[in-house]
Structures are given as structure tokens and as C-alpha cells.
Amino acid sequence: MTATRTGRPPGKGSTSGKQSTGRPPGKGSTSAREASTRVTISRKRLAALSLITAAAIAAAGIYAALAFQDAQVSQSAPPPVDVTTSKTLPAAPFVLFRNTAPGQGFGSAATVPLSGPGGQRALSEASCDRVYGTHDQTLCLQTKQGLATNFQATVYNSIWQETRSWPLPGIPNRARTSADGSLMATTVFVSGHSYSAAGFSTETVIRDKGGQSSGSLEGFALMLDGSRIKATDRNIWGVTFAPGKPDVFYATASSQGHIWLVQGSIAGRTLTVVRSGVECPSVSPDGTRIAYKKSDTGTLTGHRSIAVVDLASGTETVLSEKESIDDQIEWLDNSTLVYGLPRDGSEVDSNIWSLKTEPAAQPVLFIEHGSSPSVVR
């Protein structure tokens, strides 16, 4: 509070030569008292802020502890599916996937025999957001919870021992390996968490088995009709490798709302547009066809149908699945696809479905409570 003066000192503008009962201006005057008052007020405000901050931290700590406790209880509950634990990958053929059944083992990398996908599943100790693998290694994209959440890619061998890992700069989104395991691709959201949202940004990188990185594929030359697209909003995701062609891969490219299927060259550092309006390609085991999600608008928004294109003839076949797909499709064999769909509108649980590539074929439930399928032959 400002101190009240009882008079004015003589000087310019004074109406009387009578001395003021207040103190003359100068060092130690009212200004000093005002400064002292402001310091006192600031200290009180700081103390109050400290109390509020401490209370907020305590409340956040209690919330985190309760959430962790709830998660522990939830993950220790009996799962609704038949499970066992395993320290090794099974003999091929099998399906590797992410277990999304609530309860014990939620989020774990799991396997089932290809001959009995609906039977007992073997759970590993590796927790993965996305998973893909071969008969002797598994690529697992992970979220690491702690004081600060971070993300990591980890490679496990056939007995689930970690052989390599590296940090990821964002939320895990897509994982793929070549059939022989010599190449691995990862896609993360650096910003945003949906391809249909404005302002999203991805980073997609291909690494070889020795750890050599291609660098972000956004740095490759994106070519359309012989001209290079230089727009700064380019994003690349959903890599799939061409069998028997170590330098060839396919992926999705986007810029200014458009999406394209591109053929990539690792050595040439190029991405060449081969088709528009599609994303998340998957090359068939024999290398003759590509399955993908086809946008009904030709852009980043709209319904996504499943379609297959014959690479030799260019003939495209749209399949009968009515749900909009938000997954990278996998080939069960040369005439059957598998893919994940949310279960009953859940954001954390899903089912894996199979679909023949004949136009009239209908989807069939393949694995209940699962996502991110990888067929190991």
C-alpha cells in the first residue's frame, strides 16, 4: 500500500513556504517504502504460488499413483482368451501380433500357429505398440513410461533377447521388415496422431541389419510425372518391401492434402509416384500385387476401402470390407489379407480379420483381441 503524505515540501508549485510534516524526497523516501511493500507482496504471492504448485504436484502424484494402481490391477486380471508364456519364437509358420485382450499380457507381443490362429496364444515379455518380424527376429516399437514418456525401437532375437535398440522421435505408428529381416522400417508421428488431422508430421526411416540408416525418407526426392515435388509439408509412411529386390520398397507419400503410392529406391534416394489416392501398401509374398487402403475422396480424408492392384496389368480390385480401414494390411498368403479393426468402438482393443482377394468374399474373424499382424512363413 502507498504511504499517505500529510503535506507538500516547498518548491515549484508550492502554495506556502511552510515545511511539510512529511519527509523530503530522496534516498529512503516513500519510493523505498513502496519497493519494500512490493517485495513483501511478491514474497506472499510466491509463497501462495508455491503452495498451489505443491498441491498440484501432490494431486498429480496421487492421480498417477492411482492410475498406475488401476493399470496394475487391470493387467493382472485374468484375460478373456487362452494364453501361455513363451521365451522363444515358435517354428514357422506362425502369426506374430500385439495382444490387445484386457488383463494379463495386454500389449505384449504374442504368437499363434498359422494352423490355429484362434487357439492358445503365447505371450512374450516384450510390450509393443507395433510389431513385425521374421522367423528369427522381431521389430518392436515401444512407449516407455516414466517421469518423461519416450519412445524406442527394439529388435529381439528368436529367444526374445534384445539385440539392438534406438530412440524414436515420436509416437510409434508403423513397423515393417523385409522377408529376410535385412531391412527394417519405422514410422512415427513427430506431431499429431492421425493422418486426417491438420498439421501432422511423420518420420519414416529404413535401417539395415547392421544399423545403417537411410535417414528420414522425407529427404528423398519425391517425383511426380518427371518433376520433383519440393513442398515442405511432405510426409512419408507405411513402407513395404518388394521380395527379392533389396533396393525396392513401396510407401505412402503426401503433400498439400494429396496422397500417393510411391516406389522407392534406397540407393537412388528417390520416391516415384505410381498411383494416387491410396496409402499403407503391402506387397504380396510373390511380389505380383499390392494391397492398400483406397480413399474414396483421393485425399487424406474420407472412407478407406481395401483394394488390390495387379502390378503387371495395373488392374485394381476393390474388396467387400465395409468398415473404413486404419491399418497397414498384411498378406496371409497370395490370395488372403489380414488387418486390424477396433473392437466394438474401443480405442485400445481390436480384432484381426481375414479377407480373400476375390471381390465377393466376406471378412472372417481371424484373431480376436489382436492388432498389428505379421505372418511368418
Secondary structure, DSSP 8 states (H G I E B T S, - for coil): -----SS--SSTT-S--S--SS--SSTTSHHHHHHHHHHHHHHHHHHHHHHHHHHHHHHHHHHHHHHHHHHHHHHHS--SS-EEE-SS--SSSEEEEEE--SSTTTTEEEEEETT-TTS-EEEEEEE-SEEEE-SSEEEEEEEE-SSS-EEEEEEEETTS-EEEEEEESSEEEEEEE-TTSSEEEEEEEEE-S-TTSTT-EEEEEEEETT--EEEEGGGSEEEETTEE---TT-EEEEEEE-TT-TTEEEEEEEETTEEEEEEEETTTTEEEEEEESEEEEEE-TTSSEEEEEEESSSBSSS-EEEEEEETTT--EEE-S--S---S--EEEETTEEEEEEESTT-SS-EEEEEEESSTT---EEEESSEEEEEEE-
